[in-house]
């Protein structure tokens, strides 16, 4: 039995480890373009040099799992094509290639390992008094701007985008804004429309942005913190996808085009789900459990998962946790300050631990 997992993020790593426990006789191969597991939710710490986010896959995957360093370029009938032209055959595939970013010209994306490394190097070379602009007012942008402002108080940090923390309750949004103000992060809640100019300089591009027709913004380093672009692998391979390019799945997380393929994480069109490690872990676990049941000749169970909230850090000493209903709608209640920091850190550590050990629990979905 040949089981292939494409992608070694939270969902893929957990799925591979859980399959190794539940189907020990299977030949399991994880295909990933880099040799490390990246804690994507900590990339803002990588940029600001406040934390370590990479761990060798050899430390994350169970003994007996084979790792191939490559990118999957196409999924065929029972095989995947790798970027070097090689083929890897499978009886079942777990597709967990996640999401990526499509940054504006002249900006540095913060949602990928490569982008975070570039941003880290650029930030280190900025002299005092320089201006850093972070585009994107969701959790990724907020955490990135706050982390940089906390680590580099000698810089002018600006957060630009649409509505700040739009999925949070009004009370939680006010608390996020207050935390940013304490760090002296300026917030401009106008949608960025274009890059007006991009001048090449020795340390990197200097950018002039426009967030409104009458408001040009000059920036020494501009970071792109808008996530959600889906790789076109599923569509390019002929799998049915939604309007965003996410693979359509049945109630068991199998591709509606090929029942041998399970799709999990950001690249899966699961109704009611959002991109988060809180989502990826349960999906990876459920796909592994369902595949193990099918291999043993047992009936699969439909996937169900409920949310408990959304957390973000505001530097190393502050944070906000927006509590939610299981359908991910915001409650009025939220946590802030040190309790929020402690809970967010526990959740982040738990996500990595779950991926490494394949041990995870989660709430069932809303009734």
N, C-alpha and C positions, 0 to 999 in steps of 0.2 A: 504494500500500500504506500504510494508516494503522495505525501502531503506537502504542498508548497505554500509558504506565507510570503507574500510580496509586501515588504515594508516592515520596519522594526521600530515603529513608534510605540505609544502606549498600547494601542489595540493589537498590533501585529505581534509584539513581543509577548504579551499576555496570552494571546491565542496559541502561539507556538509552544510556550511552556505548559499550558493547560492540556494541549493535545499530547505532549510528551508524557504527561502524567496519566492521561486517560486512555491513550492508544499507544502503549510502549512498544508494540511490535512494528509501528509504522516508521517509514523512512521520512523524516521531517527536514525540510530545507528552508531556511530563511534567506531571502534575497533582499539586500539592502545596499544602497550606493556608498555607504560609509561604514567604517568598522565600529562606530560608537552608537549607543543609545543616547538620544538627546532629550533632555527634559525641556520640551518646548515652552512650557509655562514659566520657565526660569530664564528665558533668553534675555530679558531686560537686565538680569543680574550679570550675565556674561558681558553685555555691552558696557555696563558700569564697573566691571571688575569687583563685584560684591558677592559673587558666588560661583561655584563650579556646576556646570550643567551637562557635561558629557561623561559617560561611563562606557568602558569597553563592552561590546556585545558578548565577549567571552565571559564577562562577569554577570551578565544579565540572562543568558540563555542556559537552559539545563544541559547537562552532559548528554551527548548523543545527538544533539541537534546540529546539523551542518549549516554553515554560513557561507554564502556566496556574495562577494562584493561586486555588485553590478546593479544597473537600473533595468527594469522591465520596460521594453519599448512597445510590446504588443502581446496580446493574449490570443492564442490560437485555439484549435480544437484539441484540448488535452495537453497543451504545451504553452510555454511563454518564451518569447524572444527577448534575449538580453542585448544590451547596448553594444556588445562586441560581436553580435551576430550569432551567438551560441543559442541552443535550445535547452530548455529544462522541462521535462515531461512531468505531468501530474495526473493523479486520479481525482484529487480535490485541491482546490486553490482557495486560500483566504486572501482577498485583495484588501490591503490596508495601507495604501500609498498616501493617505492624508490629503492635505490641501497645501497650496502654495500662495504666492503673492504676485501681483502685477503692478509694480511700482511706477510712478511717474518718472520720466527722464530726469536725471540729476539727483534723484533721491535714493537713499539706501534702505532696503527693506529690513525690518527687524524681526520678521516672523520666520526666517529660515536661519539655519546654522551659518551658512556662508555669508548672508547679509549681516548677521550679528557680529561675525568676526571682522567684517569690513567696518562696521559702525564702531566697534571696540577700538580698532586701530586709529580711525579718524578722530574719535573722541579723545584719545590719549594725547594726540598732537595739537589739540586746540589750545591756544593761549587763553589766559584769564580775560574775561570781558567778551568772549565770543558768544554768538547767538546760535542756539540749537532749536530747530523747529521740529516738532513731532506731529505728523499728520495722522489723524484718527483719534476720535474722542470716545472710543469703546475701551474695554478693560486693557487691551494690549497697549494702546496709546497712552492711557492714563498711567499704567504701571511703568512704562518706559520713561515718560517725562518725569515722573516722581523719583524714580530710581536715579536718574542722571542728576536731577536737582539736588538730591540728598547727598550723592557722592561727590558732586562738583558744584558747590555753592558759589564758586567764582564765575560760573557761566550764566548767561541769560537763557532760560528755558521757556519755550512757548509751545502750547498745545493747540492745534488748529483742526477744525473739522465741523461736523454737524452737532447735534445735541449731545451734551456731556452725559455719559453714563445713561443713555436713553432707556435702557431696560430696567433701571432702578426706580424705586419709589421716590417721590419728591423729597422726603426726609433724607433718604440715603444719598440722593444727588447733592443736596445742600451740604451734607457731611463730606462728600468727596471734594466738592469745590473748596470747602474750608481747609481740608488737608492740603490741597494743592496751593492754596494761598499762603499757608504757613511755610511751604517750601519755596515760595516766591515764583511759582509757575504761573505765567499769564495764560489765560484761556480765551480763545477766539472761537465762538460757536457759529461760524459761517462756513458753508461748504467750500472747500478748495476746488477751484475749477480748472486751473492750469498752472504750468510753470512758465513764467514770462520770459526768463532768461537763465542760462546756465553757463557760467564762466569757468573754464578749466584753470585750476591753480595747483601748485605743487602738492599741497596736502589733500586735494580733492576738489570737487566742484563747489562753487559758491552759487547759490540759487536765489532768484527773485521769484516769489510766489504771488499769486493773486487769490485772496480768499473772498473778495468782493470786487466789483468793477472799480471802486474808488480806494482800494486798500492794498497797495503793493507791499510785500514783506520781503526784506532781505535776510538771508540766513547763511551762516558759515557752514552748518551741517544740517541737512534736512533728512529726517528719518520717516520712512513710510510704514505706518502701523495699521494699515487697513488690510484685513485678512479675508480669506474666503474663496480665492480662486482655486478651482478644482483642476487637477491635471487631466488632460484629454485622453488618457490611456483607455478608459472604459469605452468612450465614444469611438475612438480610433480603432478599437478592437471589435466593434460591431455590437457591443452590449447596449441594451436599452437604457437611456439616461433621461434625467429631467432637464428643465430649462437651464440649470446651472452646470450640467455635465456630471451630476452625481448618478451613480448606477442605481437603477430601480431594483428594489428587492421585494421578496414576498414576506409574509409574517415571520418567517424563520431566518431572515437575513440572507437568503439565497438570491442570486441574480435571477430576475424573471426570464432572462435569455438563456441561461445555462445553470441548471440546478447543481452542477458540480462546483460552482463558484460561489463562495460566501463573500459578502462585501461588508466591511465594518469601518467605523471611524468617519472622518470628515468626507470621504469620497462616497459614502453610502446615503441614498435618499430614503432615510427612515423617517416616517411621518412624526412630527413633533420634536425631532431631535435638533440639537445645535452643536457646533464645533466646540468641544471641550474634552479634557481628559476625563471629566466626570461622565461623559458619554462614551468615550472610546473604550474604557475598561470593561464596562458591562457588555458592550457589543462584542468585544473580542472574546470574552468568557462565554457568552451565549453561543456564538458561532462554534467555538470549540466543543462545547457541551452537546450542541445539536449534531455536529458531525460525528462525535463519538457515539451518540445514540443511534444514528443511522448506520454506522459501521457495525454496531452490535445488533442491528435488526429491530431496534425499538422505534416507537413513534416520536417524532419531534414535537417540541412544545413551542408555541409562539413567543416571540420576544416581547418583553414588557419592562419598562424602566421609568422611574419617576425622579425628578430633580429635587434638591433641597435648598439650592441657593447659588449665588455667584459671588466669588470673593476676589478682591484685588488688594494689592499692597500699595501703600503710599510712602515709598522709601523703606528703610529698615525698621522704623519704629512706629508705624501707623498703618492702618488699613480699614477697609469696610467690607463687611459680608452682608449682601442683600439676601435675606431669606425669601424663599419662594414656595408656592404650592407645587404639587407633584407635576402639574402641567407646565411648569416653569414660569408661570405668571407671578409677578412680584407681590409679596405681602407688604404691609406697612412696616413691619418690624425689620430691624437690621442691627448688626453688631458693629462696633467701631473701636479703634484704639488697640491696646495690647491684646484683649480677647480675640479681636478679629485677626491680628497677626498670628496668634497662637493657632487658631483654627485653620487659617489658610496654610500655614506651614505644615500642620498635621495632615491636611488633605493632600498637599503636594508630595510629602514624604510617602503617604499612603498609596498614591498613584504609582510611584516608582516601585514601592515594595510589592504592590499587587502585580505589576508587570513582571517582576523578577520571580516571584514565588507562585504566581497563578492563583493566589488566594484573594478573593474579593467577594464582597456582599454589596447589594444595592437595593434601593426601594423599588417596588413594583409600580407600574404606571398608574395614572389617574383612572378611576372607574368611569 
